[in-house]
Amino acid sequence: MKYMVVKLVEELSKSRSGKHAIRRMGFIVTEDCQILRPKGKSNPIPTLYAKGEAKEVYVEVPKNAYAVQLTMIKCLRSRVKGYIEVYSHDGRLLLRVKYIKFKIRKSVGDSKYYWIIDKILKHLNIPVRRVNV
């Protein structure tokens, strides 16, 4: 069976001073709530900051699964902000939420896909105080 290919980015880099950092991770979430790391063809890409590494991973997503791209940036005062995007098996953006000051806010998409983001947040132990979706 032929699946659609979705591009996810894996990155861990920080600035020369170490005061800024970025972490981008990709996940595959199935409808029975399994969280998998993407495996597939990968190409190295330039990083946002000086130290670290980054790569694009091309993943075949099954029909009963979703691709999730998580991006978190640590700022100067060690505040973490970022966003989480949920893609369908054919690469369409279904939901994008913003994470800032321990709050989740919907930016684009349908709120019925929030259960996927909730599973990722619990899997990574990311603290959340308030949710607005």
C-alpha positions as a Markdown table, in Angstrom:
| # | Residue | x | y | z |
|---|---|---|---|---|
| 1 | Met | 0.0 | 0.0 | 0.0 |
| 2 | Lys | 1.4 | 3.4 | -1.0 |
| 3 | Tyr | 1.4 | 6.1 | 1.7 |
| 4 | Met | 1.8 | 9.9 | 1.4 |
| 5 | Val | 5.2 | 11.4 | 2.4 |
| 6 | Val | 5.3 | 14.2 | 5.0 |
| 7 | Lys | 8.4 | 16.2 | 5.8 |
| 8 | Leu | 9.3 | 16.5 | 9.5 |
| 9 | Val | 12.3 | 18.4 | 10.9 |
| 10 | Glu | 14.5 | 17.1 | 13.7 |
| 11 | Glu | 16.8 | 19.8 | 15.2 |
| 12 | Leu | 18.7 | 20.4 | 18.4 |
| 13 | Ser | 20.9 | 23.5 | 18.4 |
| 14 | Lys | 21.9 | 26.3 | 20.6 |
| 15 | Ser | 23.7 | 29.6 | 20.3 |
| 16 | Arg | 27.4 | 30.2 | 20.9 |
| 17 | Ser | 26.6 | 31.8 | 24.3 |
| 18 | Gly | 24.2 | 29.0 | 25.3 |
| 19 | Lys | 21.4 | 31.4 | 26.2 |
| 20 | His | 19.2 | 30.5 | 23.2 |
| 21 | Ala | 18.2 | 27.1 | 22.0 |
| 22 | Ile | 15.7 | 25.4 | 19.7 |
| 23 | Arg | 14.3 | 21.9 | 19.7 |
| 24 | Arg | 12.3 | 20.6 | 16.8 |
| 25 | Met | 10.8 | 17.1 | 16.9 |
| 26 | Gly | 8.6 | 15.0 | 14.7 |
| 27 | Phe | 6.1 | 12.3 | 15.8 |
| 28 | Ile | 3.7 | 9.9 | 14.3 |
| 29 | Val | 0.5 | 9.4 | 16.4 |
| 30 | Thr | -1.8 | 6.6 | 15.4 |
| 31 | Glu | -5.6 | 6.6 | 16.2 |
| 32 | Asp | -5.1 | 4.0 | 18.9 |
| 33 | Cys | -2.8 | 6.6 | 20.7 |
| 34 | Gln | 0.6 | 5.1 | 19.9 |
| 35 | Ile | 3.4 | 7.7 | 19.6 |
| 36 | Leu | 6.2 | 6.8 | 17.2 |
| 37 | Arg | 9.4 | 8.6 | 16.2 |
| 38 | Pro | 9.7 | 9.1 | 12.5 |
| 39 | Lys | 11.9 | 6.8 | 10.5 |
| 40 | Gly | 12.7 | 7.4 | 6.8 |
| 41 | Lys | 15.0 | 9.1 | 4.4 |
| 42 | Ser | 16.7 | 12.1 | 6.0 |
| 43 | Asn | 18.8 | 15.0 | 4.6 |
| 44 | Pro | 21.0 | 17.3 | 6.8 |
| 45 | Ile | 19.9 | 21.0 | 6.8 |
| 46 | Pro | 21.4 | 24.1 | 8.3 |
| 47 | Thr | 20.6 | 24.8 | 12.0 |
| 48 | Leu | 19.1 | 27.9 | 13.3 |
| 49 | Tyr | 21.8 | 28.4 | 15.9 |
| 50 | Ala | 25.6 | 27.8 | 15.7 |
| 51 | Lys | 26.0 | 24.6 | 17.7 |
| 52 | Gly | 24.0 | 21.5 | 17.0 |
| 53 | Glu | 22.6 | 19.5 | 14.1 |
| 54 | Ala | 19.4 | 19.4 | 12.1 |
| 55 | Lys | 17.9 | 17.1 | 9.5 |
| 56 | Glu | 14.7 | 16.7 | 7.4 |
| 57 | Val | 13.0 | 13.4 | 7.7 |
| 58 | Tyr | 10.7 | 12.2 | 5.0 |
| 59 | Val | 8.1 | 9.9 | 6.6 |
| 60 | Glu | 5.3 | 7.8 | 5.1 |
| 61 | Val | 2.3 | 8.4 | 7.2 |
| 62 | Pro | -0.4 | 5.6 | 7.3 |
| 63 | Lys | -4.1 | 6.5 | 6.7 |
| 64 | Asn | -5.0 | 5.9 | 10.4 |
| 65 | Ala | -2.2 | 8.2 | 11.7 |
| 66 | Tyr | -1.2 | 11.8 | 12.0 |
| 67 | Ala | 2.2 | 13.6 | 11.7 |
| 68 | Val | 3.1 | 16.1 | 14.5 |
| 69 | Gln | 5.8 | 18.7 | 14.3 |
| 70 | Leu | 6.8 | 20.2 | 17.7 |
| 71 | Thr | 9.0 | 23.4 | 17.8 |
| 72 | Met | 10.2 | 24.8 | 21.1 |
| 73 | Ile | 12.6 | 27.8 | 21.5 |
| 74 | Lys | 14.3 | 28.8 | 24.8 |
| 75 | Cys | 14.8 | 32.5 | 25.1 |
| 76 | Leu | 17.3 | 34.7 | 27.0 |
| 77 | Arg | 15.5 | 34.4 | 30.4 |
| 78 | Ser | 15.0 | 30.6 | 30.0 |
| 79 | Arg | 11.4 | 31.1 | 28.9 |
| 80 | Val | 10.1 | 28.4 | 26.6 |
| 81 | Lys | 7.7 | 29.2 | 23.7 |
| 82 | Gly | 6.8 | 27.4 | 20.6 |
| 83 | Tyr | 4.1 | 25.7 | 18.6 |
| 84 | Ile | 2.8 | 22.3 | 17.7 |
| 85 | Glu | 1.3 | 21.4 | 14.3 |
| 86 | Val | -0.8 | 18.3 | 13.4 |
| 87 | Tyr | -0.8 | 17.1 | 9.8 |
| 88 | Ser | -3.0 | 14.5 | 8.2 |
| 89 | His | -1.7 | 11.5 | 6.3 |
| 90 | Asp | -1.7 | 13.5 | 3.0 |
| 91 | Gly | 0.2 | 16.5 | 4.4 |
| 92 | Arg | -2.7 | 18.9 | 5.2 |
| 93 | Leu | -2.4 | 21.1 | 8.3 |
| 94 | Leu | -5.2 | 20.1 | 10.6 |
| 95 | Leu | -4.4 | 22.1 | 13.8 |
| 96 | Arg | -1.7 | 24.5 | 14.9 |
| 97 | Val | -1.4 | 25.6 | 18.5 |
| 98 | Lys | 0.9 | 28.1 | 20.2 |
| 99 | Tyr | 2.7 | 27.4 | 23.5 |
| 100 | Ile | 3.8 | 30.5 | 25.5 |
| 101 | Lys | 4.0 | 31.0 | 29.3 |
| 102 | Phe | 2.6 | 27.5 | 30.0 |
| 103 | Lys | -0.6 | 28.3 | 28.0 |
| 104 | Ile | -1.9 | 26.6 | 24.9 |
| 105 | Arg | -3.8 | 28.7 | 22.3 |
| 106 | Lys | -5.3 | 27.5 | 19.0 |
| 107 | Ser | -3.9 | 29.4 | 16.0 |
| 108 | Val | -5.2 | 27.6 | 12.9 |
| 109 | Gly | -7.4 | 24.5 | 12.3 |
| 110 | Asp | -10.0 | 22.3 | 13.9 |
| 111 | Ser | -10.1 | 21.8 | 17.7 |
| 112 | Lys | -11.3 | 18.2 | 17.5 |
| 113 | Tyr | -7.6 | 17.2 | 16.9 |
| 114 | Tyr | -6.5 | 18.6 | 20.2 |
| 115 | Trp | -6.4 | 15.0 | 21.7 |
| 116 | Ile | -3.3 | 14.4 | 19.6 |
| 117 | Ile | -1.5 | 17.4 | 21.0 |
| 118 | Asp | -2.6 | 16.4 | 24.5 |
| 119 | Lys | -1.0 | 13.0 | 24.1 |
| 120 | Ile | 2.3 | 14.6 | 22.9 |
| 121 | Leu | 2.3 | 17.0 | 25.8 |
| 122 | Lys | 1.8 | 14.2 | 28.3 |
| 123 | His | 4.4 | 12.0 | 26.6 |
| 124 | Leu | 7.0 | 14.8 | 26.8 |
| 125 | Asn | 6.0 | 16.0 | 30.3 |
| 126 | Ile | 5.5 | 19.6 | 29.1 |
| 127 | Pro | 3.8 | 21.7 | 31.8 |
| 128 | Val | 0.5 | 23.3 | 30.9 |
| 129 | Arg | -1.5 | 25.7 | 33.1 |
| 130 | Arg | -4.3 | 26.8 | 30.7 |
| 131 | Val | -5.7 | 25.5 | 27.4 |
| 132 | Asn | -7.7 | 27.7 | 25.0 |
| 133 | Val | -8.8 | 25.7 | 22.0 |
